[in-house]
Amino acid sequence: MTTLKVHTIASAPEGSRHSLEEVQQRLGNIPNLYGTLANSPELLNGYMALNHQWERTSLTAKERELIFLSASVANQCPYCTAGYTAGLQQMHTGGDIIRQVLYNETVQDPRINALVTLVKELVNNRGVISDHVRTAFIEAGYEESVILEILVGVAMKTMANYLDHIFPIPIDKAYQDEYNAVIREVHE
């Protein structure tokens, strides 16, 4: 498979440098996803613009990360699945919850399960959500308008997941280590 260059700030096209500098400042490093997105300033800058709006939603950081993981699992994206597994581990999310999302099992927390189920159905059915999934989401305490916010996260992950399908992104070592730790627990 063809892969794209994973850019640094110095090697990136001029139009991508400001966004990579922002990522570096915010995260302390430039994950391979952003370095790969940098091959297209339009894609990177569009992704960053969506990310700014994403962070303004009513969803918690943990819910946003669960949405990203759920969409990435539904889209079968190895890079993002490893990355968001690591992110949730760093947020001290229970390993059981992460494994349940990874293996398409029912999440024992009803609120999280309603969120994860809605996201996976949204992705798998190309935007179609069944009445019972929508009802369970509302009954779990979410406002119906939150579905619109979720669309921002799904759009971001669709961009990243499809990029990884077309041009596989090398998984950052830290992400791979966290992901492997979760998977090891399943097999022990």
C-alpha positions as CSV (number, residue, x, y, z in Angstrom):
1,M,0.0,0.0,0.0
2,T,1.1,3.5,-0.8
3,T,1.6,5.7,2.2
4,L,2.1,9.5,2.3
5,K,4.9,11.4,4.0
6,V,4.3,12.1,7.7
7,H,5.2,15.7,7.8
8,T,6.9,17.8,10.5
9,I,6.4,21.5,10.7
10,A,9.6,22.0,8.7
11,S,8.7,19.6,5.9
12,A,5.0,20.5,5.6
13,P,3.6,22.5,2.8
14,E,3.4,26.2,3.7
15,G,-0.4,26.1,4.1
16,S,-0.2,23.3,6.7
17,R,2.5,24.7,8.9
18,H,0.3,27.0,11.1
19,S,-2.1,24.1,11.9
20,L,0.9,21.8,12.7
21,E,2.3,24.4,15.0
22,E,-1.1,24.6,16.8
23,V,-1.2,20.8,17.2
24,Q,2.4,20.8,18.5
25,Q,1.6,23.5,21.0
26,R,-1.7,21.8,22.1
27,L,-0.5,18.2,22.3
28,G,3.3,18.6,22.8
29,N,3.9,16.6,19.7
30,I,2.5,16.0,16.2
31,P,0.7,12.6,15.9
32,N,1.2,10.8,12.6
33,L,-2.5,11.5,11.7
34,Y,-1.8,15.3,11.6
35,G,1.5,14.9,9.9
36,T,-0.2,12.9,7.2
37,L,-3.2,15.3,6.9
38,A,-0.6,18.0,6.3
39,N,0.0,16.6,2.8
40,S,-3.1,18.6,1.9
41,P,-3.4,22.0,3.6
42,E,-7.1,22.0,2.7
43,L,-7.7,18.7,4.4
44,L,-5.7,19.5,7.5
45,N,-7.1,23.0,7.9
46,G,-10.7,21.8,7.3
47,Y,-10.1,19.0,9.9
48,M,-8.7,21.6,12.3
49,A,-11.7,23.9,11.8
50,L,-14.1,21.1,12.5
51,N,-12.0,20.2,15.6
52,H,-12.4,23.7,17.0
53,Q,-16.2,23.4,16.7
54,W,-16.1,19.9,18.0
55,E,-14.5,21.0,21.2
56,R,-17.3,23.6,21.7
57,T,-20.1,21.0,21.7
58,S,-22.0,20.1,24.8
59,L,-20.4,16.7,24.9
60,T,-17.7,15.9,27.5
61,A,-14.2,15.1,26.5
62,K,-14.7,11.5,27.3
63,E,-18.0,11.4,25.3
64,R,-16.2,13.0,22.3
65,E,-13.4,10.4,22.6
66,L,-15.9,7.6,22.7
67,I,-17.6,8.9,19.6
68,F,-14.3,9.0,17.8
69,L,-13.5,5.4,18.9
70,S,-17.0,4.2,18.0
71,A,-16.9,5.7,14.5
72,S,-13.4,4.4,14.0
73,V,-14.4,0.9,15.0
74,A,-17.4,1.1,12.7
75,N,-15.2,2.3,9.8
76,Q,-12.6,-0.3,10.6
77,C,-9.7,2.2,10.9
78,P,-6.6,0.7,12.6
79,Y,-4.8,4.0,13.2
80,C,-7.8,5.8,14.8
81,T,-8.9,2.7,16.7
82,A,-5.4,2.5,18.3
83,G,-5.3,6.3,18.9
84,Y,-8.6,6.6,20.6
85,T,-8.1,3.5,22.7
86,A,-4.9,5.2,24.0
87,G,-6.8,8.4,24.5
88,L,-9.5,6.8,26.6
89,Q,-6.9,4.8,28.6
90,Q,-5.2,8.2,29.4
91,M,-8.6,9.5,30.5
92,H,-8.8,6.5,32.9
93,T,-11.8,5.1,31.2
94,G,-12.4,1.5,32.3
95,G,-10.8,-1.1,30.2
96,D,-14.2,-3.0,30.1
97,I,-15.9,0.0,28.4
98,I,-13.1,0.3,25.8
99,R,-13.1,-3.5,25.1
100,Q,-16.9,-3.5,24.8
101,V,-16.7,-0.7,22.2
102,L,-13.8,-2.4,20.3
103,Y,-15.6,-5.8,20.2
104,N,-19.1,-4.4,19.4
105,E,-20.5,-5.6,22.7
106,T,-23.2,-4.0,24.9
107,V,-21.5,-1.3,27.1
108,Q,-22.7,-1.9,30.7
109,D,-23.2,1.8,31.4
110,P,-26.6,2.6,29.8
111,R,-25.8,6.2,28.9
112,I,-22.5,5.3,27.2
113,N,-24.1,2.3,25.5
114,A,-26.8,4.6,24.0
115,L,-24.2,7.0,22.7
116,V,-21.9,4.2,21.2
117,T,-24.9,2.4,19.7
118,L,-26.2,5.6,18.1
119,V,-22.8,6.5,16.6
120,K,-22.1,3.0,15.2
121,E,-25.6,2.8,13.7
122,L,-25.1,6.3,12.2
123,V,-21.9,5.3,10.6
124,N,-22.9,1.7,9.5
125,N,-26.2,2.9,8.1
126,R,-24.8,6.0,6.4
127,G,-26.8,8.5,8.5
128,V,-29.9,6.4,9.1
129,I,-30.8,5.9,12.8
130,S,-33.6,3.6,13.8
131,D,-36.4,4.8,16.0
132,H,-35.5,2.5,18.9
133,V,-31.8,3.6,18.9
134,R,-32.9,7.3,18.8
135,T,-35.4,6.7,21.6
136,A,-32.8,4.9,23.8
137,F,-30.4,7.8,23.2
138,I,-33.0,10.3,24.4
139,E,-34.1,8.1,27.3
140,A,-30.4,8.0,28.4
141,G,-30.6,11.7,29.0
142,Y,-29.3,13.3,25.8
143,E,-31.1,16.1,24.0
144,E,-32.1,15.3,20.5
145,S,-30.0,18.2,19.2
146,V,-26.8,16.4,20.5
147,I,-27.2,14.1,17.4
148,L,-26.3,17.2,15.3
149,E,-23.1,17.7,17.4
150,I,-22.2,14.0,17.0
151,L,-22.3,14.6,13.2
152,V,-19.3,16.9,13.5
153,G,-17.3,14.1,15.2
154,V,-18.5,11.5,12.7
155,A,-17.5,13.9,9.9
156,M,-14.0,14.3,11.4
157,K,-13.5,10.6,11.8
158,T,-14.8,9.8,8.3
159,M,-12.1,12.1,6.9
160,A,-9.4,10.5,9.1
161,N,-10.6,6.9,8.7
162,Y,-10.9,7.2,4.9
163,L,-7.4,8.8,4.8
164,D,-6.1,5.8,6.7
165,H,-7.8,3.4,4.3
166,I,-6.4,5.1,1.2
167,F,-3.0,5.9,2.6
168,P,-2.3,3.8,5.7
169,I,-0.9,5.9,8.5
170,P,1.9,4.5,10.7
171,I,0.5,4.0,14.2
172,D,2.3,6.1,16.8
173,K,4.2,3.9,19.2
174,A,2.4,5.3,22.3
175,Y,-1.0,4.6,20.7
176,Q,0.1,1.1,19.7
177,D,1.4,0.3,23.2
178,E,-1.9,1.4,24.9
179,Y,-4.0,-0.5,22.4
180,N,-1.9,-3.6,22.8
181,A,-2.3,-3.4,26.6
182,V,-6.1,-3.4,26.2
183,I,-6.1,-6.3,23.8
184,R,-3.7,-8.3,26.0
185,E,-6.2,-7.9,28.9
186,V,-8.9,-9.5,26.7
187,H,-6.8,-12.6,26.1
188,E,-5.5,-13.1,29.7
